Amino acid sequence: MTLTLSTDPWQLPEVPVLSRSAHDRIAHRRDDDGWLARAWQNPSSQVLVVSADGTAALRPDADRPRLTFRAPSEVQGIAGVRVLLGEADGLVYFALLAAEQVAEPDWASLRALATDLSDLDVGLLTAAVALQAWHQRHPRCPRCGATTEPAQAGWSRRCPVDSSVHFPRTDPAVIMLVHDGAGRCVLARGPQWAPGRMSVLAGFVEAGESAEAAVAREVAEEVGVQVRDVRYIASQPHPFPASLMLGFTARLAGDATLRIDDEEIAEADWFTRDDVRRASDWGDEGASSVPEGALLRALPPRMSIARQLLQMWLETSD
């Protein structure tokens, strides 16, 4: 299933990188033990091995980055959780989430690969990496503390003591491009980032809070301005380890003076489209010719929804 976006000017120019997918998750097969057994025995089934650090192998003979898939018989000696990823073009895809490090020199991370992979490969790897992180971080029952067991083809964990079933956790986060409607947007840098690398604002949705309310609250907390016209744009999974980024735009309401939260934000300012377009032309890592003291020298990576929100804004007139 390939996703499409509308032609509304306040829409991303393309589907977010980690939201791309070309496989059917065939969720109805996760409880079909007989079908799963037959699919695993089928030599045409494809298995993606994900190392304990979340990396996957690349095909060394490909002219572009492509994942290495193996037959089930080729991964029998690797311990880990077996996951049914789905089906595409008549082939069944599994992931083997390795319990230990199995990576070799030709293995790479989702962050490094995402923008270069096909829709099929990036969709499969994103799901596998998300499940790898969840299985690693949630091995015990939150009710009684017993060690749980993978169930439903790797998409849940069942407690053998109290029979409770637990599903992968996803933490909603908002990421928002704040603009003034007059050709400027807010960009900021967290203290963990190198000077010059700026991005849009973001934060987690709190318990009992709507995503729209989280946008307004986070903007007020981080840079001290009020916003209106909060508009949802698109979402992208962010399995590092378990977030779903909900992309928004928001328009300044009132005073544009920024009052920065020094604990979360190291620097923030208003930037024009020319400022952002110049930084976009420099690429993900900026440019060596940029003046050392320039506040904006690099943008977030192209795989991020933050970069796509900025690209969308550059192509609109508001």
MIPA-45662 format. One record per residue (C-alpha): x, y, z; chain; residue number from 1. Coordinates in Angstrom, 2 decimals. Layout:
<sites>
SITE; X; Y; Z; A; NUM
...
</sites>
This chain:
<sites>
SITE; 0.00; 0.00; 0.00; A; 1
SITE; 1.56; 3.28; -1.17; A; 2
SITE; 0.52; 6.46; 0.64; A; 3
SITE; -0.37; 9.67; -1.17; A; 4
SITE; -0.82; 13.25; -0.01; A; 5
SITE; -3.34; 15.89; -1.08; A; 6
SITE; -2.45; 18.90; -3.23; A; 7
SITE; -3.34; 21.41; -0.49; A; 8
SITE; -0.46; 23.97; -0.36; A; 9
SITE; -0.07; 23.30; 3.35; A; 10
SITE; 0.88; 19.69; 2.74; A; 11
SITE; 4.29; 18.11; 2.58; A; 12
SITE; 5.70; 17.86; -0.94; A; 13
SITE; 6.12; 14.11; -0.48; A; 14
SITE; 5.32; 11.35; 1.99; A; 15
SITE; 7.68; 11.55; 5.00; A; 16
SITE; 10.61; 9.18; 4.56; A; 17
SITE; 9.88; 6.83; 7.46; A; 18
SITE; 6.17; 6.83; 6.62; A; 19
SITE; 6.80; 5.23; 3.23; A; 20
SITE; 5.68; 1.65; 2.83; A; 21
SITE; 4.90; -0.83; 0.06; A; 22
SITE; 3.89; -3.94; 2.01; A; 23
SITE; 0.66; -5.26; 3.49; A; 24
SITE; 1.07; -5.99; 7.21; A; 25
SITE; -1.45; -8.88; 6.96; A; 26
SITE; -2.29; -8.51; 10.64; A; 27
SITE; -4.98; -11.17; 10.33; A; 28
SITE; -2.22; -13.80; 9.95; A; 29
SITE; -0.48; -13.04; 13.26; A; 30
SITE; -2.62; -15.53; 15.19; A; 31
SITE; -2.68; -18.17; 12.44; A; 32
SITE; -0.03; -20.57; 13.74; A; 33
SITE; -0.47; -23.04; 10.89; A; 34
SITE; -0.08; -20.39; 8.21; A; 35
SITE; 2.94; -18.90; 10.00; A; 36
SITE; 4.63; -22.28; 10.21; A; 37
SITE; 4.09; -22.93; 6.51; A; 38
SITE; 5.33; -19.47; 5.58; A; 39
SITE; 8.49; -19.94; 7.65; A; 40
SITE; 9.17; -23.26; 5.93; A; 41
SITE; 8.70; -21.74; 2.48; A; 42
SITE; 12.17; -21.17; 0.95; A; 43
SITE; 10.86; -18.13; -0.95; A; 44
SITE; 10.01; -16.27; 2.29; A; 45
SITE; 12.30; -13.32; 3.00; A; 46
SITE; 13.91; -12.75; 6.40; A; 47
SITE; 15.43; -9.44; 7.47; A; 48
SITE; 17.94; -9.89; 10.30; A; 49
SITE; 18.16; -6.88; 12.62; A; 50
SITE; 21.12; -6.81; 14.96; A; 51
SITE; 20.77; -5.97; 18.64; A; 52
SITE; 21.89; -2.41; 17.87; A; 53
SITE; 19.16; -1.94; 15.27; A; 54
SITE; 21.38; -2.22; 12.20; A; 55
SITE; 20.68; -4.35; 9.13; A; 56
SITE; 22.82; -5.79; 6.33; A; 57
SITE; 23.10; -4.26; 2.88; A; 58
SITE; 23.47; -6.08; -0.40; A; 59
SITE; 27.09; -5.58; -1.50; A; 60
SITE; 26.24; -6.02; -5.20; A; 61
SITE; 23.48; -3.40; -5.45; A; 62
SITE; 23.85; -0.14; -7.37; A; 63
SITE; 21.93; 1.65; -4.60; A; 64
SITE; 21.45; 0.78; -0.92; A; 65
SITE; 19.26; -2.32; -0.67; A; 66
SITE; 18.62; -4.52; 2.34; A; 67
SITE; 19.82; -8.11; 2.46; A; 68
SITE; 17.04; -10.65; 2.91; A; 69
SITE; 17.73; -14.30; 3.66; A; 70
SITE; 15.79; -17.54; 3.40; A; 71
SITE; 14.46; -18.89; 6.73; A; 72
SITE; 16.92; -21.81; 6.52; A; 73
SITE; 19.84; -19.35; 6.50; A; 74
SITE; 19.04; -17.80; 9.89; A; 75
SITE; 18.39; -20.90; 12.00; A; 76
SITE; 21.49; -20.33; 14.12; A; 77
SITE; 20.57; -16.77; 15.15; A; 78
SITE; 18.71; -16.42; 18.45; A; 79
SITE; 16.04; -13.76; 18.64; A; 80
SITE; 12.39; -12.82; 18.21; A; 81
SITE; 10.72; -13.83; 14.95; A; 82
SITE; 8.31; -11.20; 13.59; A; 83
SITE; 5.89; -11.34; 10.69; A; 84
SITE; 6.39; -8.04; 8.86; A; 85
SITE; 3.95; -8.61; 6.02; A; 86
SITE; 3.57; -9.47; 2.37; A; 87
SITE; 4.47; -7.77; -0.91; A; 88
SITE; 4.40; -8.97; -4.51; A; 89
SITE; 3.53; -12.50; -3.44; A; 90
SITE; 6.43; -12.82; -0.98; A; 91
SITE; 6.14; -13.11; 2.79; A; 92
SITE; 8.55; -10.99; 4.84; A; 93
SITE; 9.76; -11.78; 8.34; A; 94
SITE; 12.23; -10.05; 10.64; A; 95
SITE; 14.54; -11.86; 13.02; A; 96
SITE; 15.30; -9.46; 15.87; A; 97
SITE; 18.64; -10.78; 17.04; A; 98
SITE; 19.25; -11.09; 20.76; A; 99
SITE; 22.94; -10.29; 20.31; A; 100
SITE; 25.16; -8.19; 18.09; A; 101
SITE; 25.54; -9.78; 14.66; A; 102
SITE; 26.48; -6.72; 12.63; A; 103
SITE; 29.39; -6.76; 10.19; A; 104
SITE; 31.09; -3.94; 8.21; A; 105
SITE; 28.33; -3.83; 5.56; A; 106
SITE; 25.59; -3.28; 8.14; A; 107
SITE; 24.04; 0.16; 8.67; A; 108
SITE; 21.37; 1.93; 10.71; A; 109
SITE; 17.93; 3.12; 9.67; A; 110
SITE; 19.02; 6.72; 10.22; A; 111
SITE; 21.87; 6.28; 7.75; A; 112
SITE; 19.86; 4.38; 5.14; A; 113
SITE; 16.35; 5.82; 5.19; A; 114
SITE; 16.55; 8.41; 2.41; A; 115
SITE; 18.20; 5.98; -0.04; A; 116
SITE; 16.06; 2.87; 0.46; A; 117
SITE; 13.05; 1.85; -1.64; A; 118
SITE; 9.56; 2.25; -0.18; A; 119
SITE; 9.44; -1.49; 0.48; A; 120
SITE; 12.80; -1.64; 2.23; A; 121
SITE; 12.31; 1.45; 4.38; A; 122
SITE; 8.82; 0.37; 5.45; A; 123
SITE; 10.01; -3.08; 6.48; A; 124
SITE; 13.10; -1.80; 8.28; A; 125
SITE; 11.21; 0.94; 10.15; A; 126
SITE; 8.74; -1.60; 11.52; A; 127
SITE; 11.51; -4.04; 12.43; A; 128
SITE; 13.61; -1.41; 14.22; A; 129
SITE; 10.57; -0.21; 16.18; A; 130
SITE; 9.76; -3.75; 17.30; A; 131
SITE; 13.41; -4.47; 18.14; A; 132
SITE; 13.49; -1.46; 20.47; A; 133
SITE; 10.21; -2.44; 22.11; A; 134
SITE; 11.13; -6.09; 22.74; A; 135
SITE; 14.47; -5.02; 24.20; A; 136
SITE; 12.98; -2.45; 26.57; A; 137
SITE; 9.85; -4.30; 27.70; A; 138
SITE; 10.80; -7.89; 28.54; A; 139
SITE; 8.77; -8.03; 31.77; A; 140
SITE; 5.13; -7.86; 32.67; A; 141
SITE; 4.21; -4.40; 34.05; A; 142
SITE; 1.64; -6.04; 36.33; A; 143
SITE; 3.62; -8.76; 38.09; A; 144
SITE; 7.22; -8.43; 36.86; A; 145
SITE; 7.42; -11.89; 35.26; A; 146
SITE; 9.37; -12.34; 32.04; A; 147
SITE; 6.94; -12.18; 29.13; A; 148
SITE; 6.99; -14.21; 25.93; A; 149
SITE; 6.62; -12.98; 22.32; A; 150
SITE; 3.17; -13.65; 20.88; A; 151
SITE; 1.10; -12.84; 17.79; A; 152
SITE; 4.06; -13.26; 15.43; A; 153
SITE; 6.15; -10.81; 17.45; A; 154
SITE; 3.52; -8.06; 17.70; A; 155
SITE; 2.72; -8.57; 21.39; A; 156
SITE; 4.12; -10.15; 24.55; A; 157
SITE; 2.14; -12.45; 26.84; A; 158
SITE; 2.72; -12.95; 30.55; A; 159
SITE; 2.82; -16.67; 31.46; A; 160
SITE; 1.88; -15.89; 35.08; A; 161
SITE; -1.19; -13.65; 34.85; A; 162
SITE; -2.01; -14.18; 31.12; A; 163
SITE; -2.01; -10.45; 30.40; A; 164
SITE; -1.10; -9.37; 26.86; A; 165
SITE; 1.00; -6.29; 26.13; A; 166
SITE; 1.44; -4.42; 22.85; A; 167
SITE; 4.19; -2.19; 21.44; A; 168
SITE; 4.24; 1.24; 22.99; A; 169
SITE; 4.21; 4.37; 20.86; A; 170
SITE; 4.80; 7.78; 22.42; A; 171
SITE; 3.07; 10.64; 20.54; A; 172
SITE; 5.18; 13.75; 20.03; A; 173
SITE; 4.33; 16.99; 18.26; A; 174
SITE; 6.75; 18.74; 15.94; A; 175
SITE; 5.71; 22.15; 14.69; A; 176
SITE; 6.80; 24.85; 12.32; A; 177
SITE; 5.90; 28.15; 13.97; A; 178
SITE; 5.60; 31.03; 11.48; A; 179
SITE; 4.44; 34.63; 11.65; A; 180
SITE; 2.46; 34.65; 8.39; A; 181
SITE; 4.88; 37.26; 7.05; A; 182
SITE; 7.77; 35.15; 5.81; A; 183
SITE; 9.53; 34.18; 9.03; A; 184
SITE; 9.65; 30.98; 11.10; A; 185
SITE; 11.14; 30.02; 14.46; A; 186
SITE; 14.14; 27.70; 14.52; A; 187
SITE; 15.91; 26.57; 17.65; A; 188
SITE; 18.83; 24.47; 18.84; A; 189
SITE; 18.88; 22.11; 21.78; A; 190
SITE; 21.96; 22.17; 24.04; A; 191
SITE; 22.95; 18.70; 22.80; A; 192
SITE; 23.34; 19.93; 19.20; A; 193
SITE; 26.39; 21.53; 17.65; A; 194
SITE; 26.23; 25.32; 17.23; A; 195
SITE; 24.63; 26.29; 13.94; A; 196
SITE; 22.35; 23.27; 13.54; A; 197
SITE; 18.79; 24.49; 13.99; A; 198
SITE; 15.39; 22.85; 13.70; A; 199
SITE; 11.70; 23.42; 14.32; A; 200
SITE; 10.24; 23.01; 17.81; A; 201
SITE; 9.05; 19.67; 19.19; A; 202
SITE; 7.87; 18.00; 22.39; A; 203
SITE; 5.95; 15.06; 23.80; A; 204
SITE; 2.19; 14.98; 24.27; A; 205
SITE; 1.36; 14.77; 27.96; A; 206
SITE; -1.20; 12.49; 29.59; A; 207
SITE; -4.76; 13.66; 28.99; A; 208
SITE; -3.67; 16.27; 26.44; A; 209
SITE; -4.64; 16.71; 22.80; A; 210
SITE; -1.96; 17.05; 20.16; A; 211
SITE; -3.13; 20.58; 19.32; A; 212
SITE; -2.92; 21.62; 22.97; A; 213
SITE; 0.56; 20.12; 23.17; A; 214
SITE; 1.67; 22.28; 20.24; A; 215
SITE; 0.54; 25.47; 21.97; A; 216
SITE; 1.96; 24.44; 25.34; A; 217
SITE; 5.36; 23.36; 24.02; A; 218
SITE; 5.80; 26.53; 21.97; A; 219
SITE; 4.95; 28.67; 24.99; A; 220
SITE; 7.27; 26.69; 27.24; A; 221
SITE; 10.24; 26.57; 24.87; A; 222
SITE; 10.26; 30.03; 23.28; A; 223
SITE; 7.60; 31.99; 25.17; A; 224
SITE; 5.20; 32.95; 22.37; A; 225
SITE; 1.53; 32.22; 21.79; A; 226
SITE; 0.20; 30.58; 18.64; A; 227
SITE; -3.10; 30.16; 16.78; A; 228
SITE; -4.26; 28.35; 13.63; A; 229
SITE; -2.66; 25.08; 14.72; A; 230
SITE; -2.86; 22.87; 11.65; A; 231
SITE; -2.05; 19.17; 11.40; A; 232
SITE; 0.08; 18.32; 8.36; A; 233
SITE; 1.36; 14.72; 8.47; A; 234
SITE; 2.98; 12.14; 10.74; A; 235
SITE; 6.11; 10.03; 10.68; A; 236
SITE; 7.19; 7.13; 12.89; A; 237
SITE; 10.38; 7.82; 14.82; A; 238
SITE; 11.46; 4.46; 16.27; A; 239
SITE; 14.39; 5.84; 18.29; A; 240
SITE; 13.07; 4.20; 20.36; A; 241
SITE; 9.26; 4.56; 20.20; A; 242
SITE; 7.84; 7.89; 19.04; A; 243
SITE; 5.28; 8.96; 16.46; A; 244
SITE; 6.01; 12.49; 15.27; A; 245
SITE; 2.82; 14.46; 14.56; A; 246
SITE; 3.70; 17.35; 12.27; A; 247
SITE; 1.92; 20.71; 12.60; A; 248
SITE; 2.17; 24.32; 11.58; A; 249
SITE; 1.16; 27.12; 13.93; A; 250
SITE; 0.87; 30.87; 13.37; A; 251
SITE; 2.17; 33.47; 15.79; A; 252
SITE; -0.51; 35.16; 17.89; A; 253
SITE; 0.62; 38.46; 19.37; A; 254
SITE; 4.09; 39.49; 20.48; A; 255
SITE; 6.94; 37.89; 18.48; A; 256
SITE; 9.55; 38.39; 21.21; A; 257
SITE; 11.16; 35.04; 22.05; A; 258
SITE; 11.68; 34.16; 25.72; A; 259
SITE; 13.80; 31.02; 25.69; A; 260
SITE; 13.70; 28.16; 28.18; A; 261
SITE; 17.42; 27.87; 28.88; A; 262
SITE; 17.16; 24.25; 30.03; A; 263
SITE; 15.65; 22.95; 26.78; A; 264
SITE; 16.78; 25.53; 24.23; A; 265
SITE; 20.32; 26.81; 23.71; A; 266
SITE; 19.46; 29.27; 20.94; A; 267
SITE; 16.37; 30.32; 19.00; A; 268
SITE; 15.44; 33.06; 16.56; A; 269
SITE; 13.17; 34.08; 13.71; A; 270
SITE; 14.51; 33.25; 10.24; A; 271
SITE; 13.37; 34.34; 6.78; A; 272
SITE; 12.77; 32.02; 3.85; A; 273
SITE; 16.01; 33.22; 2.31; A; 274
SITE; 17.86; 32.22; 5.50; A; 275
SITE; 16.33; 28.76; 5.49; A; 276
SITE; 16.69; 28.27; 1.73; A; 277
SITE; 20.38; 29.13; 1.94; A; 278
SITE; 20.89; 26.59; 4.74; A; 279
SITE; 18.89; 24.00; 2.77; A; 280
SITE; 21.23; 24.42; -0.19; A; 281
SITE; 24.22; 23.67; 2.01; A; 282
SITE; 23.01; 20.16; 2.74; A; 283
SITE; 22.56; 18.19; 5.97; A; 284
SITE; 26.02; 18.93; 7.30; A; 285
SITE; 26.15; 22.61; 6.42; A; 286
SITE; 28.99; 24.12; 4.40; A; 287
SITE; 32.59; 24.85; 5.26; A; 288
SITE; 32.27; 28.32; 3.72; A; 289
SITE; 29.56; 29.40; 6.16; A; 290
SITE; 30.81; 32.13; 8.51; A; 291
SITE; 31.74; 30.58; 11.85; A; 292
SITE; 29.53; 32.96; 13.79; A; 293
SITE; 26.39; 32.41; 11.70; A; 294
SITE; 23.47; 31.37; 13.89; A; 295
SITE; 22.00; 29.09; 11.19; A; 296
SITE; 24.54; 26.87; 9.45; A; 297
SITE; 22.74; 23.51; 9.03; A; 298
SITE; 19.22; 22.05; 9.03; A; 299
SITE; 17.88; 18.72; 10.35; A; 300
SITE; 18.60; 15.66; 8.17; A; 301
SITE; 16.51; 14.95; 5.08; A; 302
SITE; 14.99; 11.82; 6.62; A; 303
SITE; 13.28; 13.91; 9.33; A; 304
SITE; 9.77; 15.33; 9.17; A; 305
SITE; 11.29; 18.56; 10.53; A; 306
SITE; 13.20; 19.00; 7.27; A; 307
SITE; 10.08; 18.31; 5.24; A; 308
SITE; 8.02; 20.82; 7.21; A; 309
SITE; 10.67; 23.41; 6.42; A; 310
SITE; 10.68; 22.45; 2.74; A; 311
SITE; 6.89; 22.76; 2.66; A; 312
SITE; 7.11; 26.23; 4.20; A; 313
SITE; 9.68; 27.31; 1.63; A; 314
SITE; 7.22; 26.44; -1.13; A; 315
SITE; 4.26; 28.37; 0.30; A; 316
SITE; 3.58; 32.09; 0.47; A; 317
SITE; 2.06; 32.48; 3.95; A; 318
</sites>
